[in-house]
Amino acid sequence: MSSSRLLYSYHTVFDGFAARLTAGEAAALRALQGVSSVREDRRVELHTTYSYRFLGLNVCPTGAWARARYGRGVVVGVLDTGVWPESPSFDDRGMPPVPDRWRGVCETGERFNATNCNRKLVGARFYSKGHRANYPTDPSDAAARTREYASPRDAHGHGTHTASTAAGSAVAGASVLGAGAGEARGVAPGAHVAAYKVCWFNGCFSSDILAGMDDAVRDGVDVLSLSLGGFPIPLFEDSIAIGSFRATVRGVSVVSAAGNNGPEPSSVANEAPWMLTVGAATLDRRFPAYVRLGNGRVLYGESMYPGKVGLKNGGKALELFYAAGGSREAMYCMKGSLSAADVAGKMVVCDRGITGRADKGQAVKEAGGAAMVLANSEINRQEDSVDVHVLPATLIGYQEAVELKKYISSTPRPVARIAFGGTRIGRARAPAVALFSARGPSVTSPSVLKPDVIAPGVNIIAAWPGSVGPSGLDGDARRTNFTVLSGTSMACPHVSGIAALVRSAHPSWSPAMVRSAIMTTADVTDRQGKPITDGDGGDRADAFGMGAGHVNPALAVDPGLVYDIEPADYVTHLCTLGYTQREVFKITHSAVDCSELLHENPGFTLNYPSMAVAFKDGGGETSAVLRRTVTNVGAPNSTYTARVGAPPGVKVTVAPTTLAFAEFGEKKSFQVW
């Protein structure tokens, strides 16, 4: 094959290649004997100063930092948009030497050279062949291309943010233009970081992602952090699932984002049972920005616009404008939809949706508006992801939006002020499942509960590139070392950092043991000791929203018992899903006879740290027996007793109800009927 058509050859997490092919060539190749599969390149999307304290990492001597040496000796590989190496979060003062086993490189390119790496940022690579093949020429994206770097350097911000969240160094006096001030630290500040740039302005392509995973595992990463993904698809068609399987077999813990398609049921992505899938949760930190109406009413909102704090009545009263009855584009404040004659000098109300939250503020500013109120729709409810807007602005919940619009329609000249309240901690109930966090049950593997856990993912402050304004908009000339983002993309690196801490404390543990430790120690109650809620509605979160619960790093480094899984068990599990021999081979690259495997393992269930059983409505099986084996990694001469909280309408029996361990490393089994 011509070298100009060959993009990548894979050797570590995948056996195969990526190349430019016509549809006819792909079909002919697919028909050849000995070809396992031919898949079209798939595009996927990119799915802090306080969160480390919220997680209790800094508590001495019981916190996870003290007990896991801050993650020293562990390398976290981050597949994302690259890295901004000059960020103080990647300063290597106080870092230990690069591990002798490390085989990574600091790949040079545009505005990036070998000296950009150090003992914190130990490696950096970039992958663009798949992206360029899918977007060979695109005049409409010329502006994005001029801001992009043909190197590991991050021009987007997402990768810098996630890498620093997982393992950023301590940075005193960090803030977002004064908001959220404090000391910034990653979850595993003693761990090393390796950045693999696989995502660009047009997204992330599976060919580039596989190439990044291939190199990362060969380089010697201990943890792979993937804040990217799409919608659930069969595992044998999912390049991320396929690559992560081989990574897991080689001892690498793979942590991934659950996706932001919640609260829709069965929207969870990255469902493979060998991955640790993370949903998003809230913090108890708020950034109040009240809307004081002309009728005396005060509506609660939130914002990270650096407005003057402490003005009881807010700034200057401005006339309110909302394009009720006008064009849909104007109601959503889309670029170019607002008339200067209508909005100049006014506070513009913009409905949330269609375009980005910060983009709406830019549209209002360009039209001459003086301020903005971003109004949640019914689908957004009270969700409060904040932004560093380019003009005075605040986000209000759906209930407040209804009241605001009612006031606007009730008077000929409605007016309002925005009063910024700074940063407040401990006033809100948390954690709660974020509204946008994708939900289970798993489509491809209903016998495995996904997501696995939830972690902080709303209004997370972390490192930011020096070339991008804190809003992420092209026209934002402000510069800051940190900004705020929300998403399961932010939750994922928190757990990647926790996985690094567990690996540092227990370097011989398998990826399954690391995941088990994080899952079985998760909290199901919030900071007030009440059940974790789902979003803002006050309803109790279920397992499809929060998985095993909210991560607790201090307990994860000393879980007592763990559920281990051998790679061969995953193969048997795939057979229980009804996959064909060919489909199993696509994932594992192992030739297996499923009928023989299932005959040798009657009643097989994966030794997963959570349990899920799918019963059919209107008939079929009404009972199931699950078998689990636990390994004692705690004190010898210890005893554990089962406590059952059965779902409504389900009877659960455990046998035996008590497990007594005489030695460290001893294994015992139990059954659940």
C-alpha positions in Angstrom: 0.0 0.0 0.0 1.2 3.5 -0.8 2.8 5.2 2.2 0.7 8.3 1.5 -2.5 6.2 2.1 -1.3 4.4 5.2 -2.0 6.4 8.3 -1.0 4.2 11.3 0.2 0.7 12.0 -0.9 -0.6 15.5 1.1 -3.1 17.5 0.3 -2.8 21.2 -3.4 -2.2 22.0 -4.5 -3.3 18.5 -3.2 -5.4 15.7 -3.9 -3.7 12.4 -3.6 -0.4 10.5 -5.5 2.7 9.5 -5.5 3.8 5.9 -7.4 5.9 3.3 -9.6 3.5 1.3 -12.5 3.9 -1.1 -15.8 2.3 -0.3 -15.1 -0.3 -2.9 -11.7 -1.1 -1.5 -13.0 -1.4 2.0 -15.7 -3.8 0.9 -13.2 -5.9 -1.0 -10.8 -6.0 2.0 -13.7 -6.9 4.3 -14.5 -9.9 2.1 -11.0 -11.3 2.3 -10.4 -14.5 4.3 -8.3 -13.7 7.4 -9.6 -10.1 7.7 -11.3 -9.7 11.1 -13.0 -6.4 10.5 -12.9 -3.2 8.5 -14.4 -0.2 10.3 -14.9 3.4 9.1 -13.0 6.0 11.2 -15.4 7.2 13.9 -15.5 10.7 15.3 -16.1 11.1 19.1 -16.4 14.2 21.3 -14.6 15.5 24.3 -17.0 14.6 26.9 -9.1 22.5 40.7 -8.8 24.9 43.5 -11.3 23.1 45.8 -12.2 19.6 44.7 -9.2 18.0 46.4 -10.4 19.4 49.7 -14.0 18.3 49.0 -12.6 14.8 48.5 -10.7 15.0 51.8 -7.3 14.3 50.1 -5.5 16.9 52.3 -6.6 15.5 55.7 -3.6 14.2 57.6 -2.8 11.5 58.5 -5.9 9.8 57.2 -6.2 11.4 53.8 -5.2 9.5 50.6 -2.3 11.8 49.9 -0.4 10.9 53.1 -1.2 7.2 52.7 -0.4 7.0 48.9 2.7 9.2 48.7 0.8 11.8 46.6 0.9 9.3 43.7 4.7 9.3 43.4 6.1 6.8 40.9 2.9 6.6 38.8 2.6 7.9 35.2 -0.9 9.2 34.2 -1.4 9.3 30.4 -4.0 11.8 29.3 -5.6 11.4 25.8 -7.0 14.8 25.0 -6.3 18.1 23.2 -2.7 18.3 24.3 -1.0 20.3 27.0 0.2 23.9 27.7 3.6 23.0 29.3 4.2 26.5 30.7 1.3 26.3 33.0 2.4 26.4 36.7 0.4 23.2 37.2 3.2 21.4 35.3 6.1 22.9 37.3 8.4 20.0 38.4 9.8 21.5 41.6 9.8 18.8 44.3 9.0 16.1 41.8 10.9 12.8 41.9 13.1 11.7 39.0 11.4 10.2 35.9 10.9 6.5 36.5 13.7 4.4 34.9 11.1 2.2 33.2 9.6 5.2 31.3 10.1 4.9 27.5 8.1 8.0 26.4 9.3 10.9 24.4 8.7 14.7 24.2 7.8 15.0 20.5 8.8 18.3 18.9 6.6 20.4 16.7 5.0 23.8 16.3 5.9 25.9 19.4 6.9 22.7 21.3 10.4 21.3 21.9 12.1 18.7 24.1 12.8 21.3 26.8 9.0 21.7 27.4 9.0 18.3 29.2 10.3 17.9 32.7 10.0 15.6 35.7 6.2 16.5 35.9 5.4 16.4 32.2 7.4 13.4 31.3 6.1 12.9 27.7 4.1 14.5 25.0 3.0 13.3 21.6 0.5 14.3 18.9 -1.6 12.4 16.3 -3.3 14.2 13.4 -3.3 11.7 10.5 -6.8 10.5 11.1 -8.1 14.1 11.6 -6.4 15.3 8.4 -7.7 12.4 6.4 -11.3 13.2 7.5 -10.8 17.0 7.1 -8.3 17.4 4.2 -9.6 20.8 3.3 -12.3 22.8 5.0 -12.3 26.5 4.2 -15.1 27.1 6.8 -12.7 26.0 9.6 -9.8 28.2 8.6 -10.0 30.2 11.8 -9.8 27.1 13.9 -6.8 25.9 11.9 -4.9 29.2 12.4 -5.3 28.7 16.2 -4.3 25.1 16.2 -0.7 23.8 16.7 0.9 20.9 14.8 2.4 19.7 18.0 1.4 18.5 21.5 0.7 22.1 22.4 -2.9 22.6 23.5 -4.9 25.3 21.6 -8.2 24.3 23.0 -7.8 24.1 26.8 -9.6 20.9 27.5 -6.5 18.7 27.7 -4.6 21.1 29.9 -7.6 21.3 32.2 -8.0 17.5 32.5 -4.3 16.8 32.9 -3.9 19.3 35.7 -7.0 17.9 37.4 -5.6 14.4 37.5 -2.0 15.2 38.5 -1.3 18.9 38.5 1.4 20.4 40.8 0.4 22.7 43.7 -0.1 26.3 42.7 -0.7 28.9 45.4 -3.0 31.9 44.8 -4.8 30.2 41.9 -8.1 31.8 40.7 -10.2 32.6 37.7 -9.8 36.4 37.4 -10.2 36.5 41.2 -13.1 34.0 41.6 -12.6 30.6 43.4 -9.3 31.7 44.8 -7.2 29.1 46.6 -4.4 26.6 46.1 -4.8 24.5 43.0 -3.7 20.9 43.1 -4.3 17.8 41.1 -5.7 14.7 42.7 -2.3 13.0 42.5 0.1 15.9 42.6 3.1 13.6 43.0 2.4 11.6 39.9 3.9 12.2 36.5 1.9 13.3 33.4 2.2 12.2 29.8 0.0 14.1 27.2 -1.2 12.4 24.0 -2.9 14.9 21.7 -5.6 13.0 19.8 -8.3 15.6 19.7 -8.5 18.7 17.5 -11.1 21.4 16.8 -13.2 19.1 14.7 -13.2 16.4 17.4 -11.3 13.1 18.0 -11.1 10.3 15.5 -10.7 6.7 16.5 -7.7 6.1 14.3 -5.8 8.9 16.2 -7.1 7.7 19.6 -5.9 4.1 18.9 -2.5 5.4 17.9 -2.3 7.4 21.1 -3.3 4.4 23.2 -0.8 2.2 21.4 2.1 4.5 22.2 0.9 5.3 25.7 0.9 1.6 26.7 4.3 1.0 25.1 5.7 4.1 26.8 4.8 2.7 30.2 1.8 4.7 31.5 0.1 3.2 34.6 -3.2 5.0 34.2 -4.9 6.1 31.0 -7.4 9.0 31.3 -9.9 9.4 28.5 -12.3 12.3 28.8 -13.9 11.5 25.4 -16.4 9.2 23.8 -19.7 9.1 22.0 -23.0 7.2 22.2 -23.1 3.6 23.3 -22.3 1.2 20.4 -21.5 -2.6 20.4 -18.1 -3.2 22.0 -16.8 -5.0 18.9 -17.4 -1.8 16.9 -15.9 0.5 19.6 -12.3 1.3 19.0 -11.9 2.8 22.5 -13.2 -0.4 24.1 -11.0 -2.5 21.9 -7.9 -0.5 22.6 -8.6 -0.3 26.3 -9.0 -4.1 26.5 -5.4 -4.7 25.4 -4.2 -1.9 27.7 -5.9 -3.6 30.6 -4.4 -7.0 29.8 -1.0 -5.2 29.9 -1.8 -3.9 33.4 -2.9 -0.3 32.6 -5.9 1.1 34.4 -8.2 2.8 31.9 -10.6 5.5 33.3 -13.2 7.1 31.0 -16.0 9.6 31.0 -19.6 8.4 31.0 -20.7 11.2 28.7 -22.9 14.2 29.0 -26.1 12.9 27.5 -28.1 12.6 30.8 -30.5 12.4 32.2 -31.7 10.2 29.3 -31.8 6.5 30.4 -29.2 4.2 28.8 -27.2 7.1 27.5 -23.9 6.0 29.2 -20.9 5.7 26.9 -17.6 3.8 27.4 -19.5 0.8 28.8 -16.8 -1.9 28.5 -16.5 -3.8 31.8 -12.6 -3.5 31.8 -12.9 0.3 31.9 -13.7 2.4 34.9 -16.6 4.6 33.8 -17.2 7.9 35.6 -20.3 10.1 35.9 -20.3 13.7 37.2 -21.4 15.1 40.5 -21.7 18.6 42.1 -19.6 20.3 44.7 -20.8 22.4 47.6 -19.1 25.5 46.2 -21.3 28.2 44.6 -20.7 31.5 42.7 -23.9 33.5 43.4 -24.9 36.3 41.0 -28.4 37.5 41.9 -30.9 39.2 39.6 -32.7 42.1 41.5 -35.9 42.9 39.6 -37.5 46.3 39.5 -40.5 44.9 41.5 -38.2 44.1 44.4 -38.0 40.3 43.8 -34.5 38.7 43.9 -33.8 35.7 41.7 -30.9 33.4 42.5 -28.3 32.9 39.7 -24.6 31.9 39.3 -21.7 33.3 37.4 -17.9 33.6 37.3 -17.9 36.9 35.6 -15.4 39.0 37.6 -18.0 41.5 38.7 -17.5 43.7 41.8 -18.6 41.8 44.9 -20.4 43.2 47.8 -22.8 45.7 46.2 -25.9 44.9 48.1 -28.3 46.0 45.3 -26.0 45.2 42.4 -24.8 47.5 39.7 -26.7 49.9 37.6 -30.3 49.1 36.9 -30.7 48.2 33.2 -33.8 47.8 31.1 -34.5 44.1 30.4 -35.0 42.8 26.8 -36.3 39.4 25.8 -37.2 38.6 22.2 -40.6 37.0 23.2 -42.6 36.6 20.0 -39.6 37.4 17.9 -37.4 35.0 16.0 -36.2 31.8 17.6 -32.6 32.8 16.8 -33.0 36.0 18.8 -34.6 34.2 21.8 -31.5 32.0 21.9 -29.2 34.9 21.3 -27.5 33.3 18.3 -24.7 35.2 16.6 -26.0 38.0 14.4 -29.7 37.6 15.5 -29.9 40.6 17.8 -30.6 44.1 16.7 -28.5 46.9 18.2 -31.7 49.0 18.1 -33.4 46.5 20.5 -30.5 45.6 22.8 -28.1 48.5 23.0 -27.3 49.3 26.7 -29.8 46.7 28.0 -29.8 43.5 30.0 -30.7 40.8 27.4 -32.4 37.6 28.4 -31.2 34.6 26.4 -32.7 31.1 26.4 -30.3 28.3 27.0 -29.7 25.8 24.2 -28.5 25.4 20.6 -25.4 27.5 21.0 -22.8 27.6 23.8 -23.6 29.5 27.0 -20.6 31.8 26.6 -21.3 32.3 22.9 -24.6 33.9 23.8 -22.9 36.5 25.9 -20.5 37.2 23.0 -23.5 37.7 20.7 -25.1 40.1 23.2 -21.9 42.1 23.5 -21.4 42.3 19.8 -24.9 43.7 19.4 -24.3 46.4 22.0 -26.0 44.8 25.0 -24.7 45.7 28.5 -25.5 42.5 30.4 -27.1 39.1 30.0 -29.3 36.8 31.9 -29.0 33.2 30.7 -32.3 31.4 31.3 -32.5 27.7 31.8 -35.2 25.8 29.8 -37.4 23.2 31.3 -35.0 20.5 30.2 -32.1 22.2 32.0 -34.1 22.6 35.2 -31.9 24.2 37.9 -28.6 23.0 36.5 -25.9 25.6 37.2 -22.8 25.1 35.1 -21.1 28.6 35.2 -19.0 30.4 32.7 -16.4 33.3 32.7 -18.6 35.5 30.5 -17.3 38.3 28.4 -19.9 40.8 29.9 -21.8 41.0 33.2 -24.0 37.9 33.1 -25.6 35.2 35.3 -27.3 31.9 34.8 -30.7 31.3 36.4 -32.7 28.1 36.9 -35.9 27.2 35.1 -38.1 28.3 38.0 -36.4 31.7 38.1 -36.6 32.0 34.3 -40.4 31.5 34.4 -40.7 34.3 37.0 -38.4 36.6 35.2 -40.3 36.3 31.9 -43.6 36.8 33.7 -42.2 40.0 35.2 -41.0 41.3 31.8 -44.4 40.8 30.2 -46.2 42.5 33.1 -44.7 46.0 32.9 -43.9 48.4 30.0 -40.3 49.0 31.2 -38.9 46.1 33.1 -35.5 46.7 34.8 -33.0 44.6 36.8 -29.5 44.6 38.3 -27.0 41.8 38.8 -25.4 41.5 42.2 -22.3 39.3 42.3 -21.8 37.4 45.5 -18.3 36.0 45.1 -17.4 32.4 46.1 -19.3 30.5 48.8 -18.4 27.1 50.2 -20.5 24.7 52.3 -23.9 26.4 51.7 -25.2 23.8 49.2 -26.1 20.1 49.7 -23.5 18.0 47.8 -22.6 15.8 46.1 -25.5 15.3 43.8 -25.6 13.6 40.4 -25.2 16.3 37.7 -28.2 16.6 35.5 -26.1 16.2 32.3 -24.3 13.1 33.5 -25.1 10.1 31.4 -27.3 7.3 32.9 -27.4 3.6 32.8 -28.4 0.9 32.4 -25.8 -0.3 29.9 -27.1 -1.0 26.5 -24.3 -3.3 25.4 -23.7 -5.1 28.7 -26.8 -4.9 31.0 -25.2 -7.4 33.4 -22.6 -4.8 34.3 -23.7 -1.7 36.1 -22.6 1.6 34.5 -21.5 4.2 35.3 -19.2 2.8 37.9 -18.9 5.8 40.2 -19.4 9.6 40.2 -16.9 12.3 41.0 -16.7 16.1 41.0 -17.6 17.4 37.5 -19.5 20.6 37.9 -17.7 24.0 37.9 -14.2 22.6 38.2 -11.4 25.0 38.2 -8.1 23.8 36.7 -5.2 24.9 34.4 -5.8 26.8 31.2 -3.6 27.7 28.2 -2.0 31.1 27.9 -3.3 31.6 24.4 -7.0 31.2 25.2 -9.3 33.5 27.1 -11.1 32.0 30.1 -14.4 31.8 28.2 -12.8 29.8 25.4 -14.1 32.3 22.8 -12.0 33.6 20.0 -12.7 37.2 20.8 -11.8 36.9 24.5 -8.6 38.8 25.0 -8.4 38.2 28.8 -5.7 35.8 30.0 -5.6 33.6 33.1 -3.8 30.4 34.2 -7.0 28.8 35.3 -10.6 28.6 34.2 -13.8 26.7 35.0 -15.4 23.8 33.0 -18.1 21.3 33.7 -18.8 17.8 32.3 -18.0 14.1 32.9 -14.7 15.1 31.2 -13.9 16.9 34.4 -15.1 14.0 36.6 -12.9 11.4 34.7 -9.5 12.9 35.6 -10.5 13.1 39.3 -10.8 9.3 39.3 -7.7 8.9 37.1 -5.9 10.7 39.9 -7.4 8.5 42.5 -6.4 5.4 40.5 -2.9 6.8 40.5 -3.0 7.1 44.3 -4.2 3.5 44.6 -1.5 2.3 42.2 1.2 4.2 44.1 0.1 2.6 47.4 -0.3 -0.8 45.8 1.9 -1.1 42.7 1.3 -4.8 42.2 -2.5 -4.5 42.0 -4.3 -5.4 38.7 -6.5 -2.8 37.0 -9.6 -4.7 38.3 -8.3 -4.5 41.9 -7.8 -0.8 41.5 -11.3 -0.3 40.1 -12.8 -2.5 42.9 -11.1 -0.5 45.6 -12.5 2.8 44.2 -16.0 1.3 43.7 -16.5 -0.6 46.9 -15.5 2.4 49.1 -17.6 4.9 47.3 -20.1 7.0 49.4 -23.9 6.7 48.9 -24.6 9.7 51.3 -23.7 13.3 50.8 -21.8 15.7 53.2 -25.0 16.1 55.3 -25.2 12.3 55.8 -28.3 12.1 53.6 -28.8 9.9 50.5 -27.2 11.4 47.4 -29.8 13.1 45.2 -30.3 13.0 41.4 -29.8 16.5 40.0 -31.6 19.3 41.7 -35.0 17.6 42.1 -34.3 16.2 45.5 -35.1 12.6 44.4 -32.8 9.9 45.7 -30.2 9.0 43.1 -30.4 5.4 41.9 -27.6 3.1 40.8 -28.1 4.0 37.1 -27.2 7.6 38.0 -24.4 7.3 40.5 -23.2 3.7 40.1 -21.5 2.5 43.3 -21.6 6.1 44.6 -19.3 9.1 45.0 -15.6 8.4 45.2 -13.9 8.4 48.6 -10.1 8.4 48.1 -9.1 8.0 51.7 -11.0 4.7 51.8 -10.0 3.6 48.3 -6.3 3.2 49.3 -7.3 0.8 52.0 -10.5 -1.1 50.8 -10.1 -4.3 52.9 -11.5 -6.6 50.2 -11.2 -6.4 46.4 -12.8 -8.2 43.5 -10.2 -9.2 41.0 -10.8 -10.2 37.4 -8.5 -12.1 35.1 -8.4 -11.0 31.4 -9.7 -14.4 30.4 -12.8 -13.8 32.5 -13.7 -10.8 30.3 -13.5 -13.1 27.2 -16.0 -15.5 28.9 -18.2 -12.5 29.8 -18.3 -11.5 26.1 -19.5 -15.0 25.3 -22.4 -14.6 27.8 -23.5 -11.5 25.9 -24.2 -13.7 22.9 -21.2 -12.4 20.9 -20.0 -14.6 18.0 -16.5 -16.0 17.8 -15.7 -13.4 15.2 -17.1 -10.5 17.3 -15.1 -11.7 20.4 -12.0 -11.9 18.2 -12.4 -8.3 17.1 -12.1 -7.2 20.7 -9.6 -9.6 22.2 -7.7 -10.8 19.2 -8.1 -14.2 20.7 -9.6 -17.2 18.9 -12.2 -18.7 21.3 -15.0 -21.2 21.1 -17.8 -19.6 23.1 -19.9 -22.8 23.3 -17.0 -24.6 24.8 -16.1 -21.7 27.2 -19.7 -21.5 28.5 -19.9 -25.3 28.8 -16.7 -25.2 31.0 -18.1 -22.3 33.1 -21.8 -23.0 33.7 -23.6 -20.1 35.3 -20.6 -17.8 34.8 -20.9 -14.3 36.1 -18.1 -11.7 35.9 -16.5 -11.0 39.3 -17.5 -7.4 39.1 -17.7 -5.1 42.2 -21.3 -4.3 41.5 -24.2 -6.6 40.6 -26.9 -6.2 37.9 -29.5 -8.6 36.7 -31.8 -8.0 33.7 -35.2 -9.6 33.9 -37.6 -9.6 31.0 -41.0 -8.0 31.4 -44.0 -10.3 31.1 -42.3 -13.7 31.6 -39.1 -15.6 31.4 -36.6 -16.1 34.3 -37.5 -14.6 37.6 -34.5 -15.6 39.6 -30.7 -15.6 39.2 -27.6 -16.7 41.1 -24.5 -14.6 41.1 -21.1 -15.8 42.4 -18.4 -13.5 43.6 -14.9 -14.0 45.0 -13.1 -11.5 47.2 -9.5 -11.2 48.1 -8.4 -9.9 51.6 -6.0 -7.0 51.1 -6.6 -5.7 54.7 -5.7 -7.0 58.1 -5.4 -10.7 58.7 -7.9 -12.3 61.1 -10.7 -10.1 59.9 -14.4 -10.8 59.4 -16.9 -9.3 57.0 -20.7 -9.6 57.3 -23.2 -9.1 54.4 -25.8 -6.4 54.7 -28.5 -6.4 52.1 -30.6 -3.5 50.8 -32.8 -5.2 48.3 -34.5 -3.2 45.4 -38.3 -2.9 45.7 -40.0 -6.1 44.7 -36.8 -8.2 44.8 -35.8 -10.8 47.3 -32.1 -11.2 47.9 -30.3 -13.9 49.8 -26.6 -14.1 50.5 -24.7 -17.3 51.4 -22.6 -17.4 53.5 -23.5 -14.2 55.3 -20.1 -14.0 57.0 -16.6 -14.3 55.6 -13.7 -14.8 58.0 -10.1 -14.3 56.7 -7.1 -15.6 58.6 -4.4 -14.3 56.2 -3.6 -11.4 53.9 -4.2 -12.3 50.3 -6.7 -15.1 51.2 -9.6 -15.5 48.8 -13.2 -16.5 49.7 -16.4 -16.8 47.6 -20.1 -16.2 48.2 -23.3 -16.4 46.3 -26.2 -14.0 45.9 -29.6 -15.5 45.0 
